[in-house]
Amino acid sequence: MAEQLSLSGFEPAEPTDRLFFAIFPTPDSAARIAQLAQALRSELGLSGRPLQTDRFHITLHHLGDYVGLPPKVLASADEAAADIAEPSFGVAFDRVTSFAGKPRNRPFVLRGGDGVGALISFQQKLGLAMKKAGLGRWAEASFTPHVTLLYDGRSIAERIVEKVGWTAHEFALVRSKLGKTQHIRLATWPLHS
């Protein structure tokens, strides 16, 4: 749901920006994810184009859609992120599947089993920090760790793939320019070694 002001007689503007916390793979892991996406696309006869390598990420929490960047939300996001003092952790994905979605636009994603436990714990701790900073309405209790590879009309049942993993050393606040397939990292916070 978009956060917008509505004045009598004026239609609210369409949201232009989406904010979310995310973890990005290392450049080497992103390249491996891109190779895997392309190989599976060919092997499974998918027609969707893989995402650009620099757009592969794990969304931790959405912070809403807006017209521009709301300063109060940015300040609260910074407050929540600054409250996190967690060590770096490993992330590993070893399967792919399709999520439900629009008939011609189903997300085909990379998922994990045992390799996402620390990630789930981190996402929950960030959610608690968000609640403390006044962003509780955006703290997602339900979390299915994944990296979207592409969107396609076909639905693919879960299958095991070669493991792709990395150590997460930071997390980011991301601005997605809606409709422009552009992600901008507004800020990053380190995870301590």
Backbone hydrogen bonds, N-H to C=O, Kabsch-Sander energy under -0.5 kcal/mol:
donor,donor_aa,acceptor,acceptor_aa,energy
3,E,65,D,-2.3
4,Q,2,A,-0.7
10,F,7,L,-2.8
16,T,66,Y,-2.6
17,D,66,Y,-2.7
18,R,176,S,-2.2
19,L,64,G,-2.4
20,F,174,V,-1.8
21,F,61,H,-2.6
22,A,172,A,-2.4
23,I,58,I,-2.0
30,A,26,T,-2.9
31,A,27,P,-2.1
32,R,28,D,-1.9
33,I,29,S,-2.6
34,A,30,A,-2.3
35,Q,31,A,-2.2
36,L,32,R,-2.4
37,A,33,I,-2.8
38,Q,34,A,-2.3
39,A,35,Q,-2.5
40,L,36,L,-2.8
41,R,37,A,-2.1
42,S,38,Q,-1.9
43,E,39,A,-2.8
44,L,40,L,-2.8
45,G,41,R,-0.6
45,G,42,S,-0.7
46,L,41,R,-2.1
51,L,149,L,-2.7
55,R,52,Q,-2.4
56,F,52,Q,-0.5
56,F,53,T,-1.1
58,I,23,I,-2.6
59,T,57,H,-0.5
60,L,21,F,-2.9
61,H,21,F,-1.0
63,L,19,L,-3.4
65,D,1,M,-0.8
66,Y,17,D,-3.3
67,V,3,E,-0.6
68,G,66,Y,-0.9
74,L,70,P,-2.3
75,A,71,P,-2.7
76,S,72,K,-2.3
77,A,73,V,-2.6
78,D,74,L,-2.3
79,E,75,A,-2.2
80,A,76,S,-2.5
81,A,77,A,-2.7
82,A,78,D,-2.5
83,D,79,E,-0.9
83,D,80,A,-0.7
84,I,81,A,-1.6
85,A,83,D,-0.5
88,S,192,H,-1.6
89,F,168,A,-1.3
91,V,166,W,-2.7
92,A,115,G,-1.6
93,F,164,V,-2.8
94,D,111,R,-1.5
95,R,111,R,-1.7
96,V,159,R,-2.5
97,T,109,V,-1.8
98,S,156,I,-2.0
99,F,107,P,-2.9
102,K,105,N,-0.6
105,N,102,K,-2.6
106,R,152,D,-2.7
108,F,150,L,-3.0
109,V,97,T,-3.1
109,V,107,P,-0.6
110,L,147,V,-2.8
111,R,95,R,-3.4
112,G,145,P,-0.5
116,V,113,G,-1.3
117,G,114,D,-1.0
120,I,116,V,-2.4
121,S,117,G,-2.1
122,F,118,A,-2.3
123,Q,119,L,-2.6
124,Q,120,I,-2.0
125,K,121,S,-2.1
126,L,122,F,-2.5
127,G,123,Q,-2.0
128,L,124,Q,-2.0
129,A,125,K,-2.0
130,M,126,L,-2.3
131,K,127,G,-2.1
132,K,128,L,-2.1
133,A,129,A,-1.5
134,G,131,K,-1.4
135,L,130,M,-3.3
138,W,135,L,-2.0
139,A,135,L,-0.6
139,A,136,G,-1.0
140,E,138,W,-0.7
141,A,139,A,-0.6
147,V,110,L,-1.9
149,L,108,F,-2.9
150,L,108,F,-1.4
152,D,106,R,-2.3
156,I,154,R,-0.5
157,A,155,S,-0.5
159,R,96,V,-2.1
161,V,94,D,-2.1
164,V,93,F,-2.6
166,W,91,V,-2.1
168,A,89,F,-3.3
168,A,166,W,-0.6
169,H,167,T,-0.6
171,F,189,W,-2.0
172,A,22,A,-2.9
173,L,187,A,-2.6
174,V,20,F,-3.4
174,V,172,A,-0.6
175,R,184,I,-3.0
176,S,18,R,-3.2
176,S,174,V,-0.6
177,K,175,R,-0.6
177,K,182,Q,-2.4
178,L,16,T,-1.8
178,L,176,S,-0.9
180,K,177,K,-2.2
182,Q,177,K,-0.7
184,I,175,R,-2.7
186,L,173,L,-2.5
186,L,184,I,-0.8
187,A,173,L,-1.2
189,W,171,F,-2.6
191,L,169,H,-3.4
192,H,86,E,-2.2
